[in-house]
């Protein structure tokens, strides 16, 4: 009789993954309904039909739960594939037309902001109110964007596309600023631009800021 241990291990791993998904969806429901401060791990556990210890074992803390929910929402699934290695990102970064690359990068940013949607509103509101967990999450998001824009700037430099006087670091910083959450909030949430108008403007603004004429 064959060894059933690998099969049993695979079944347990899949069960654990399904449980994590249930917990994340429960957390999404409660965070959006009650806010971050008004949501407890115990409430998430009840909503998901699991024990509080199960939630702690899987995510470590309420902050860890929110961070994982943020990450899964950002990329659209729970597969362990970084955003930089996703097909859409690889396609954009492989473009050889600098303006097309920047417009594609702006489009990727729009996809991410659209996915995050209401969850991002919960995070920004809580951070503005002084919650340290949510401030840390936004700082992490900014740091990740800086890494992303550094990659874009390096690619533009590789293509010989940067304007005279703009080095990779200066290009990185300009792209990071123009692609920031603050710009989205100002133009879309406060001034009523459509998401596509925002993405088109960001693409043009990034090109004007860093590309050679």
BELMO-V554886 format. One record per helix or strand of 2 or more residues. SS is the DSSP state (A for helix, B for strand). FROM is the first residue (numbers start at 1). LEN is the number of residues. Records with the same first field share a line. If there is no record, write none. Layout:
BEGIN
SS->FROM-LEN ; FROM-LEN
END
This chain:
BEGIN
A->5-30 ; 41-8 ; 52-8 ; 62-14 ; 83-3 ; 87-7 ; 98-31 ; 132-27 ; 168-11 ; 181-10 ; 195-16
END
